[in-house]
């Protein structure tokens, strides 16, 4: 199965970002991809106003998602991205959605909020309290994660033990000391320790690093972008997964139980 990763710099107005997303969908479809992963929080961003993306939140039946759903009827892609959605109580959820054939086929409210490195996502964003569903695309089961989830190996392990052989991660990985190294190490580790593919897509621009990459089950990067807008494609091969898991049976050899999500936080 061919997968695509589309990274771009999110702009202030949602109309511009919708047009970019739709353009990447069209390009990925022309490349023969069956899955397209876009960055985190693609609805709106203003780097001079950190709350702009939250104030610009739209419901899932709003104009931004409606335009993407209409575009998705013109291809056979599953497209994955995140956006801020009002929670009905004056705050928002950071919601990952998977869309296909004009419908939202999966959604996931980000579990781990980025309260780290002097930032506090939880100031405006409410955490989810449920694990994401698995998707089946061309016989490959796909696990869903969002950005800071990458730093929590229990989540990736749980998704893989539940059946995922491909993990996808929309992200907006903030620049900072050693942050590019953290990104590379963590994406590679999640692939290698779970003997699965990972498609990790970063928003680029002045604030975030871009650096999208696709990593195979032995931890080898098979596609990689720099810090500028790009569309990557790579092949995900179930036979490669099976061969690696036969040679490196870490999932069978493990001595720990399946990770469980802790109780809902107050």
NORPEHU-V701305 format. One record per backbone hydrogen bond with DSSP energy under -0.5 kcal/mol. CO is the residue of the C=O (numbers start at 1). NH is the residue of the N-H. If there is no record, write none. Layout:
CO,NH + CO,NH
//
This chain:
1,236 + 2,34 + 2,35 + 3,234 + 4,37 + 5,7 + 5,232 + 6,39 + 7,230 + 8,10 + 8,204 + 11,45 + 13,16 + 13,17 + 14,18 + 15,19 + 16,20 + 17,21 + 18,22 + 19,23 + 20,24 + 21,25 + 22,26 + 23,27 + 24,28 + 25,29 + 26,30 + 27,31 + 28,33 + 29,32 + 34,78 + 35,4 + 36,80 + 37,6 + 39,82 + 46,49 + 49,52 + 51,55 + 52,56 + 54,57 + 59,62 + 62,66 + 63,67 + 64,68 + 65,69 + 66,70 + 67,71 + 68,72 + 69,73 + 70,73 + 71,74 + 72,75 + 72,101 + 77,79 + 78,36 + 79,99 + 80,38 + 81,97 + 82,42 + 83,95 + 84,58 + 85,93 + 91,87 + 92,126 + 93,85 + 93,95 + 94,96 + 94,110 + 95,83 + 96,108 + 97,81 + 98,105 + 98,106 + 99,79 + 100,103 + 103,100 + 103,105 + 106,98 + 108,96 + 108,110 + 110,128 + 111,113 + 113,115 + 114,116 + 114,121 + 116,119 + 120,123 + 121,124 + 121,125 + 124,92 + 126,94 + 135,137 + 135,142 + 136,138 + 137,140 + 139,141 + 140,137 + 141,165 + 141,166 + 142,135 + 143,168 + 145,170 + 146,149 + 147,150 + 148,151 + 149,152 + 151,153 + 152,155 + 152,156 + 153,157 + 154,158 + 155,159 + 156,160 + 157,161 + 158,162 + 159,164 + 160,163 + 165,197 + 166,143 + 167,199 + 168,145 + 169,201 + 170,147 + 171,40 + 171,203 + 172,174 + 173,209 + 176,179 + 178,182 + 179,183 + 180,184 + 181,185 + 182,186 + 183,187 + 184,188 + 185,189 + 186,190 + 187,191 + 188,192 + 189,193 + 190,194 + 191,195 + 191,196 + 192,195 + 197,167 + 198,200 + 198,215 + 199,169 + 199,201 + 200,213 + 201,171 + 203,210 + 207,175 + 209,211 + 212,225 + 213,200 + 214,222 + 214,223 + 215,198 + 216,219 + 220,216 + 220,222 + 223,214 + 226,211 + 227,205 + 230,7 + 232,5 + 234,3 + 235,237 + 236,238 + 237,240 + 237,241 + 238,242 + 239,243 + 240,244 + 241,245 + 242,246 + 243,247 + 244,248 + 248,250 + 249,253 + 250,254
//
